[in-house]
Amino acid sequence: MPNPVREVFGGVGALARGFGLLLRRPRLFLLGALPALITSLLFLALFVLLVMNLTDLAAWATPFADGWDEVWRNLLRGAVAVGALAGTVLLMVVSFTTITLALGAPIYDKITDLVEQELGNAPAESDESVWSSLGRAVRQSLVIILASLLVTVLVFAIGFVPLAGPVVGSVLAALLGGWLLGIELVAGSFDRRGFLTIKERRKWMGTRRLRVLGFTVPTYLLLAIPFLAVVVFPAATAGGTILARQLLGVPDAPKGVAPPPGRPPVAPPHGHPQGPPPHPGA
């Protein structure tokens, strides 16, 4: 059984390694930041609009509290406002990832390829057509955005609980939002190895939940900060590829040794007869 602390820090380390790989290639790093900058400007405008109207939104959602004592009314509406804010941030971070990946698809594909080639044992070229890949990616992104909407509603509802609601809602937003974010960020490496469905990604992620959360929760929190997301997102793309390789048990090739051509063997996903690979120490 893997050490829980080591697993969490291993996930954090995947993000740090992503930063390290791209900082050595500043041109690609800056190119990866451009789509994130465009999306950030759009989302910042929407976020400011929400904050300016947050009090009115909380009052609109709780008309039944109009006749309450002022202290209890303010507590309830404050909790609702925090819940709405946490839920909106969750939805924005997940949809930010989807929109940014769509805007900069060629750039982020190049980042994924760079990581695969840098670490060795890169998969063979996919024979899936561009249109088929695009259609599948759009469908899967819509499913993830829908799931994030449901989580947003849950977080908003929890916000109605005074005192504890905002804290519990914010923690749930980070955990569940991070998980959904991870499903998006590991997609490139999984797709290249023939694991094309969200179900397969979830099964592999489930084999090492703490490592996944160690990567996705910090990434989620960093992407929630306006404009910091611009520099974090390219590194998160690289880190997602590193994490995917760890989940699939793909070993790094020794430095200076060319990996053999073709797709490296990968154990079948969790639930198949042979089960997932043992947890590597990486």
N, C-alpha and C positions, 0 to 999 in steps of 0.2 A: 504494500500500500504506500503510495507516494506521500512525502511529507507535505502537509497542507501549506505551511509557510513557504516552502520551496516552490510549490506549484503557483501560488499567488505571485511571488516575486519573479517566477519564470515568465508569467504573462506580462508583467511590467517590463521585464527585460526584452521581450519581443518588440515592444514599442520603442524602447531605447535603441535596440539594434536597427530598427527601421530608420530612426533619426541618423544614426551613425553612417549607414549605407548611403543615404541621400546627401548628407552634408559633404561627403567626398565627391559628389557630383552636383555642384551648385546650379548648373544650367538646368538640369532635369528637375531639381528641387523647385526652382523658380517657375518653371513651366507647370509643374504640378500645383503650384499655389494659385495660378491665374483663375481656373474654373472655381476654386474655393472662394476667391476674392469676389467674383461676380455674384455667387450665391449668397455670400455673407452680406453684401450691400443690400440685396433684396430682403433678406431675412431680418437684418437690423432695422430696416424701415418698418417692417411688420411688427417687430417686437416693441419698438418705441410706441407705435400706435396702440398696441395692447396695454402697455404700462400706463399710458395716458388715460385710458378708459377702464382701468382695472377696478376702480371703486364703483363706477356705474355698473359694470358687469356683475360684481358681487351683489349689489343691491337688486339688480334685475333678477338674479337667480334665487334670491331669498325674500320675496315679497311678504311671506308669512311672518317674517321677523320685524316688520315695520312697527308693530305695537309692543315689542319686547322692551325690557329694561335696556338702557343705552349700553351698559357694560357688556351684557350677554349678546346684544345685537352686534356690537363691534367685534367681539370675539369670534362669533360665527362668521361674519362677513370677512374678517381678516383671514380666517382659516380657509374659506372658500377662495379668496383672492390668491393665497399662496398655493392652494391646490390647482387652481386654474393656471397659475404661472408655471408650476412644475410640470403639469401635463402638456402645456404649450411648448415648453423647452424640449420635452421628450419628443413630441411630434416634429418639432423643427430639426432636432439633431438627426433623427432617423431619415426624415425627408431631405434634409441637407445632404446626407450621404448619397441618397438615391439620385438627386438632381445633379450634384457635383460629379458623380461617377458618369452620369449620362453626358454632361457637358464636356467632360475631359476624357472620354473613353479611350482614345488612342494614347493619350499621355499616361493614364493609369495602367493600361495594358503594357506599356513600355516599362513602367516601374516594376510591375509584377514580373515581367520577363527578366529585367535586370537582376532582381533578387534571386530568381530561379537559377540564372546562369552563374551568379556570384557564389551561391552556396553549393552548386553542383547537383547532379542527378535531376536535371530539369526534365519535364515530361516531353513527349513527342508532340509535334504540331497537331492540333485538333483538326479533324476532317469535317466538322460541323460548318454549314454554310453561314455566312455573315447574317443573312436575314433570319435564319432559324435561331441563331444565337441571340440576335437583337430582340426578336419576338418573345423568346423565353425569358430574357432578362427583364423586359418590360412587365410581363405577367408576374414574375416573382417579386419585382419591386412593388407592384400594386398590392400584392398579398402582404408584404411586410409593412407597407404604409397603413393598410387596413388594420393589421394587428396593433400597430402603434396608436391608431385612433381608439381602439378598444381599451388599450392600457391607459390612454389619456382620460377616457371617460371614468375608468376605475380610480385613477389618481384624483380626478376632480371630485368624485363622490366621497372619497376618503377625506378630502379637505373639509367636508361638512362636520367632521368630528373635531370639536374644539381642542386646543392644546396639542394633543398627540397627533391629530390628523395631518397637519402640515409636515411634521417630521417623518411619519410613516410613509406618507405619500411621496415625499422627496426621495427617500431611500428606495422605495419601490420603482420610482421613475428611473433612477440611476441603474438599478439592477436589471429591470426588464428592458429598459431602453438600451442599455449596454449590450444585452444579449441579442436584441434585434439588430443592433449595429454590427455586432460580430458576424451575424449571418450574411450581411452584405459584404463585409471586408474580407472574409475568407473565400468568397465566391470565385475569384479569378483563379486561384491555385486549385481549387476543387474542380472547377470546370475543365481545366487543362488535363486533369487525370480521369475524366469521364464520370465524375460524380456530379450530375447535372441538376439534382432536385434539392429543394429546401429541406426535405425530410432527411436526405442523406447527410447534409451539413449538420443538421440538428443532432442526429445520432452520433456523429463523430465528436461534436462539441460536448455532448453529454458524457463522453468517456472521461473528460478532464475539465469538469465544470470550473474548478477553482482557478486553473490556469487561464481558461477563457475569460472569466470574470476579472482576473488580475490584469488582463489586457484591455477588455472592453470597458470596464467601469472608469478607469482613468482616462481612456480615450474619449468616452462619452462626456465626462466632466470638462475636459479640455476643449472639446468641440462646442460645448455650450457657452463658451466665453467668446463674445464677438471679436472677430479679427484674429484672435489667437488661433482659431480654427483654420485660418489661411495657411499657417506654417505647420500646423499639426496634421492636416489631412494627407499631404503626400507621404509623411512618415507613417501615418496610420495605415495607408495602403500597403507600404512596404512591410510594416509590422504584421498586418493581416496575412500576408503571404508567408512570413516566417512562422506565425502561429499555425496556419493551415498545414505546413510541412511537419510541424511537431505533432499535430493531432493525427496525421496520416502515417507517422513513423518514417518519414523520408529522411535518410541520413545526409548530413553535409559531406560533400566530397573533401578529402584531404587537400590542403593547399598545394597547388602546383601539380595536382594529378587530374588529368582530364577524365570526366565521367564517361562511362560507356554510352553509346548512342541508344536512343529509344526510350520508352517509358519505364521507369524503375518499378519493380513490383510493389504493390500496395495491398495490405491485407484487406479483406472484405469488411464493410462497415458493420457497426454494432447491430446485432440481431440476425446476421447471417450465420450459417452453421459454424464457421471457424472463429467468429467473434473478432473484436478489435485487437490491435497489437498491444503488447504490454507497454506500460508507460515508460518511455525512455527517460533517462536522467536529465536530458537537456532542458 
